[in-house]
């Protein structure tokens, strides 16, 4: 059993407690935390106006985990976590709330010298709310501009993996996984005082199912070779966006076409311990990322600027390679890595016009505002080097690091 309680300036409280107990051949743990404070004013004193005040916060959570052996090598693991977080940004209409629950169930078999396996299932539930206010000149007035009053989302997933015995010099992992994401936004905007003029709902769901194999092999004691490959099938479905004039007409009511595809990725690498002090390493890899539901379906505004979503975004695809060296001699350590990456179809907010004018996906943009849309760039090329060094002098550790990146955007038009 452990617990702590702290009290500090700005009326802040930080409390934590945890309990770990053996139950038969298993165990259970319970932990909780709570924190609150009046916060500080996040604006320089010389720039503050009548709207500025301390940014308050309050948060809490609880987590439970239980482990029960089912046989000599197999155990069942169960976990759950719940949390809530409320805070603002130091002025009216800047509050946000975030809450969620996670739960998982996992079976693990650790048979030494034999087949090992694991199976996992999980759920993640979230709810989010957020408001935005526009601050007037001199910071003496603020008006409500956006009330994102409910943003529910759910993540579901499962994973299974087996590790067949392949001898002392290697390791092989084969498996599959699945993840579903469901989410939507509900928001009011175009306020006259506290009365909204328009309302928007937008959202959808995505699924990814993948098969993978990963292997490592040590042909000699000083050399480790690794390789892995994945095949993923993705789908985007049930996308929608609807905007209405509150108490009046429907401005748009769009249902977007379902899409799906396949992505193949992989990685190969090596680590060669040429001596006690020197190790060489390298890797080449392919990766990808599915656009988020937010990028696909939700337009947003920041001040006078407006950015439209794009339901036709394609997945980002990464290809890259790196090579490096690690040196460790006595109290001295040095690491250097050179890399080259190319991110095809990189998602970015692309400028399309300036106000005052009406634009697709966002409506009217006022004078001085910029209209943007999320789009796939042709690519972003990044090349660079990273260096890290450390030296221990008795009880003092000296560290230094340097990174250089040369990134170039490739964008047609």
DAZI-V544506 format. One record per backbone hydrogen bond with DSSP energy under -1.0 kcal/mol. CO is the residue of the C=O (numbers start at 1). NH is the residue of the N-H. Records with the same first field share a line. If there is no record, write none. Layout:
BEGIN
CO=NH / NH
END
This chain:
BEGIN
2=18
4=16
6=14
8=12
10=38
12=8
13=36
14=6
15=34
16=4
17=32
18=2
19=30
21=28
23=26
26=23
27=67
28=21
29=65
30=19
31=63
32=17
33=61
34=15
35=59
36=13
37=57
40=55
44=47
49=52
56=88
57=37
58=86
59=35
60=84
61=33
62=82
63=31
64=80
65=29
66=78
67=27
68=76
73=110
74=70 / 71
75=108
76=68
77=106
78=66
79=104
80=64
81=102
82=62
83=100
84=60
85=98
86=58
87=96
90=53
95=131
96=87
97=129
98=85
99=127
100=83
101=125
102=81
103=123
104=79
105=121
106=77
107=119
108=75
109=117
111=114
116=163
117=109
118=161
119=107
120=159
121=105
122=157
123=103
124=155
125=101
126=153
127=99
128=151
129=97
130=148
132=145 / 146
134=143
136=139
139=51
141=136
143=134
146=132
147=149 / 188
148=130
150=186
152=184
153=126
154=182
155=124
156=180
157=122
158=178
159=120
160=176
161=118
162=174
163=116
169=218
171=216
173=214
174=162
175=212
176=160
177=210
178=158
179=208
180=156
181=206
182=154
183=204
185=202
186=150
187=200
188=147
189=197 / 198
190=197
192=195
195=192
197=246
198=189
199=244
200=187
201=242
202=185
203=240
204=183
205=237
206=181
207=235
208=179
209=233
210=177
211=231
212=175
213=229
214=173
215=227
216=171
217=225
220=223
222=273
224=271
225=217
226=269
227=215
228=267
229=213
230=265
231=211
232=263
233=209
234=261
235=207
236=259
237=205
239=256
240=203
241=254
242=201
243=251 / 252
244=199
245=248
249=245
252=243
254=241
259=236
261=234
263=232
265=230
266=286
267=228
268=284
269=226
270=282
271=224
272=274 / 280
277=328
278=275
279=326
280=272
281=324
282=270
283=322
284=268
285=320
287=318
289=316
292=296
293=297
294=298
295=310
300=307
302=305
305=302
306=372
307=300
308=374
310=313
316=289
317=344
318=287
319=342
320=285
321=340
322=283
323=338
324=281
325=336
326=279
327=334
329=332
331=392
332=329
333=390
334=327
335=388
336=325
337=386
338=323
339=384
340=321
341=382
342=319
343=380
344=317
346=377
348=375
350=373
353=371
357=365
359=362 / 363
363=359
365=357
366=369
369=355
370=306
371=352 / 353
372=308
373=350
375=348
378=345
379=410
380=343
381=408
382=341
383=406
384=339
385=404
386=337
387=402
388=335
389=400
390=333
391=398
393=396
396=393
398=391
400=389
402=387
404=385
406=383
408=381
410=379
END
